[in-house]
Amino acid sequence: MEQDVYERIKKVVKSSVGIDLEHYKDEQMRRRLDSWLVRSGMKTWDDYFAKIKVDPDELLKFRNYLTINVTEFYRDAERWKHLQNTVLPMIIRDAGARTGLRIWSAGCSIGAEPFTLGMILDELTPNRKHYILGTDLDKGAIARAMSGGAFITEEVRGLSPAQRSTYLRPGGPPFYVVESLIKKITFREQNMISDSFEKDFDLIVCRNVVIYFTSETKEILYRKFAEALRKGGILFIGGTEIIPHPQDFGLRSIGISFYQKL
């Protein structure tokens, strides 16, 4: 893809779709765009942009494709076990008598991550009510999460037989979580880059989302995440992600994938 074509695509995507591709890594996004044009059956981007002007469904499909949704219960199981067995008990202990924790799953896709958090807290603190927020840029993903997910077999493979029996409705695939678990989560559409964040979170989970952004955008998000945490709060990121110089954001590393606000 020629640079002038890509620059024009970025302008149209920002004005028509509401996504600023300046925040994403160029090479990766160009590959995704090339692939999408082939899949659309259109010969040129001019043809495709003419189509989305008159076809709202196609515009929504394009927007959802650009947001890069991947989801799975207990994705990277070892890190989630560490969260369940060590990090969350520490957070619960430090919270003391405070009523409920404030937890945010940022870039939650169709809900596997916040549903996992809901299950873990149900097991750790069965008699306490917590605030769990799940947000994503993709309006369609949020709608699916609010309906229970519609997960494929690969996305629920991390659940134990007992968890499947307790938290999934009978039948499937596709698999849907039970209504009582959905009610534990507040789902909301959000643009992490441009929207403001809520404050005083005990735990923010943002895994394998920031990796798609440029270094400059990553720094902006890490700073915003740190500001959204209460003192001592934890940021849980992807297993292959590292925050260089976390002290610049008022954070310190407390193990692979986990950072604590100073």
C-alpha positions in Angstrom: 0.0 0.0 0.0 1.4 3.4 -1.0 1.9 6.0 1.7 -0.4 8.5 0.1 -3.2 5.9 -0.1 -2.7 5.0 3.5 -2.8 8.7 4.6 -6.1 9.2 2.7 -7.5 6.0 4.3 -6.6 7.3 7.7 -8.4 10.6 7.1 -11.6 8.8 5.9 -11.5 6.3 8.7 -11.2 9.1 11.3 -14.1 11.1 9.8 -16.4 8.2 8.9 -15.6 5.5 11.4 -14.4 7.5 14.4 -11.1 5.7 14.8 -7.8 7.5 14.6 -5.3 5.1 13.0 -2.4 7.4 13.9 -2.5 5.6 17.3 -1.9 2.2 15.7 1.3 0.7 14.4 1.5 1.4 10.6 2.8 -1.9 9.3 0.3 -4.0 11.2 -2.7 -1.8 10.3 -1.7 -1.7 6.6 -1.8 -5.5 6.5 -5.2 -5.6 8.1 -6.6 -3.0 5.7 -5.2 -4.8 2.7 -6.8 -8.0 3.9 -10.1 -6.3 4.5 -10.3 -4.8 1.1 -9.7 -8.3 -0.5 -12.4 -9.8 1.7 -14.9 -7.0 0.8 -14.7 -7.9 -2.9 -13.9 -4.3 -3.8 -11.1 -3.4 -6.2 -10.2 0.0 -4.8 -10.6 1.9 -1.5 -12.6 4.6 -3.4 -15.1 1.8 -4.3 -15.2 0.6 -0.7 -15.6 4.1 0.8 -18.4 4.8 -1.6 -20.1 1.6 -0.3 -19.9 2.4 3.4 -21.4 5.9 2.7 -24.7 4.2 1.7 -24.4 0.9 3.7 -24.5 1.4 7.5 -24.2 -2.3 8.1 -20.9 -2.4 6.1 -19.7 0.6 8.0 -20.3 -1.1 11.3 -18.6 -4.3 10.1 -15.5 -2.2 9.1 -15.4 -0.4 12.4 -15.7 -3.7 14.4 -12.9 -5.2 12.3 -10.5 -2.3 13.0 -11.0 -2.7 16.8 -9.2 -6.1 16.8 -11.3 -8.3 19.1 -9.8 -11.4 20.7 -11.2 -13.0 23.8 -11.0 -16.1 25.9 -11.7 -17.1 29.5 -8.5 -17.4 31.6 -6.4 -16.4 28.6 -2.8 -17.0 29.8 -3.9 -19.2 32.6 -0.7 -18.9 34.7 -1.1 -15.2 35.1 -4.8 -15.5 35.9 -3.9 -18.1 38.6 -1.4 -15.6 40.1 -4.2 -13.0 40.1 -6.6 -15.3 41.8 -4.3 -16.9 44.3 -2.0 -13.9 45.2 -2.9 -10.5 43.8 -6.6 -10.4 44.4 -6.3 -11.8 48.0 -3.8 -9.0 48.6 -6.2 -6.4 47.2 -9.1 -7.8 49.3 -6.9 -7.7 52.4 -5.8 -4.1 51.8 -9.3 -3.0 51.2 -10.3 -4.1 54.7 -13.8 -3.2 55.6 -14.3 -1.0 52.6 -17.5 -2.0 50.8 -16.6 -3.9 47.6 -13.8 -3.5 45.1 -13.7 -1.3 42.0 -12.4 -3.3 39.0 -12.1 -2.4 35.3 -11.6 -4.6 32.3 -10.5 -2.2 29.6 -10.8 -3.5 26.0 -13.1 -6.4 27.2 -14.3 -7.5 23.7 -17.4 -9.8 24.2 -16.9 -10.1 27.9 -14.7 -13.2 28.7 -12.4 -11.1 30.8 -14.9 -9.3 33.0 -16.9 -12.5 33.3 -13.7 -14.3 34.5 -13.2 -11.6 37.1 -16.8 -12.0 38.2 -16.3 -15.7 38.7 -13.1 -15.3 40.6 -14.6 -12.7 43.0 -17.7 -14.9 43.4 -15.4 -17.7 44.6 -13.1 -15.5 46.8 -15.8 -13.2 48.3 -19.2 -14.9 47.8 -21.0 -12.5 50.2 -19.6 -9.2 48.9 -20.8 -7.0 46.0 -18.2 -5.5 43.8 -18.2 -3.0 40.9 -16.8 -4.6 37.8 -16.7 -2.4 34.7 -16.1 -3.8 31.2 -15.5 -1.4 28.3 -14.7 -1.7 24.6 -14.6 0.5 21.5 -16.7 -2.1 19.6 -20.4 -1.4 20.1 -21.3 -4.8 18.7 -18.9 -6.6 21.1 -20.5 -4.8 24.1 -24.0 -5.8 22.9 -22.8 -9.4 22.7 -21.3 -9.2 26.2 -24.5 -7.9 27.6 -26.4 -10.8 26.1 -24.0 -13.4 27.6 -21.2 -13.6 25.0 -22.1 -16.3 22.5 -18.7 -17.9 23.0 -17.2 -20.6 20.7 -15.7 -23.8 22.2 -12.1 -22.4 22.1 -13.0 -19.4 24.1 -14.4 -21.4 27.1 -11.7 -24.1 27.2 -10.1 -22.4 30.2 -13.1 -23.1 32.4 -13.2 -26.1 34.7 -16.2 -28.5 34.6 -17.5 -27.0 37.8 -17.3 -23.5 36.4 -19.0 -24.5 33.2 -21.8 -26.1 35.2 -22.2 -23.0 37.4 -21.7 -20.1 35.1 -22.7 -21.3 31.6 -26.2 -21.9 30.4 -27.1 -25.4 29.2 -26.3 -26.2 25.6 -23.9 -24.8 23.1 -21.9 -24.0 21.2 -22.3 -21.1 21.2 -22.0 -20.8 25.0 -23.7 -18.0 27.0 -23.0 -17.1 30.6 -25.8 -17.2 33.1 -27.9 -14.1 33.8 -26.6 -13.8 37.4 -23.1 -13.4 36.1 -24.1 -10.8 33.5 -25.7 -8.7 36.3 -22.4 -8.5 38.1 -20.8 -6.5 35.3 -21.4 -3.0 34.0 -20.7 -2.9 30.3 -20.1 0.3 28.4 -18.8 1.5 25.0 -15.6 3.5 25.4 -12.7 4.9 23.4 -9.7 4.5 25.7 -7.7 7.1 23.9 -10.1 10.0 23.7 -12.5 9.3 26.6 -12.0 10.2 30.2 -11.6 7.3 32.8 -13.3 6.7 36.0 -11.1 6.9 39.1 -10.2 4.9 42.3 -10.0 1.5 40.8 -8.4 -1.3 42.9 -7.6 -3.3 39.8 -7.4 -2.4 36.1 -7.1 -5.3 33.6 -5.9 -4.3 30.1 -4.3 -7.2 28.4 -3.1 -7.5 24.8 -4.8 -4.3 23.8 -2.0 -1.6 24.1 0.4 -3.8 22.0 -1.4 -2.5 18.9 -0.7 1.1 19.6 2.3 3.4 18.9 4.9 4.1 21.7 3.5 7.6 22.2 -0.1 6.3 22.6 1.1 3.6 25.0 2.6 6.2 27.2 -0.6 8.3 27.2 -2.6 5.2 28.2 -0.2 4.0 30.9 -0.4 7.5 32.5 -4.2 7.5 32.3 -4.4 4.0 33.8 -2.1 5.0 36.7 -4.2 8.1 37.3 -7.4 5.9 37.4 -5.9 3.6 40.1 -6.2 4.3 43.7 -2.9 4.3 45.7 -1.7 0.7 45.9 -4.0 -0.4 43.1 -2.9 -2.9 40.5 -2.6 -2.8 36.7 -2.7 -6.2 35.0 -1.3 -6.3 31.5 -0.5 -9.0 28.9 2.1 -11.7 29.4 4.3 -10.4 26.6 3.9 -6.7 27.5 6.4 -4.7 29.5 6.1 -1.1 30.7 9.5 0.5 30.3 10.4 2.8 33.3 7.1 2.3 35.2 8.3 4.8 37.8 7.7 7.5 35.2 4.0 6.7 35.5 4.0 6.3 39.3 4.0 2.5 39.0 6.3 -0.3 40.2 6.6 -3.8 38.9 5.5 -6.6 41.3 6.0 -9.5 38.9 5.3 -10.5 35.3 2.2 -8.6 34.0 1.5 -6.8 37.3 2.2 -3.2 38.3 1.3 -1.4 41.5 0.5 2.3 41.9 3.0 4.0 44.3 
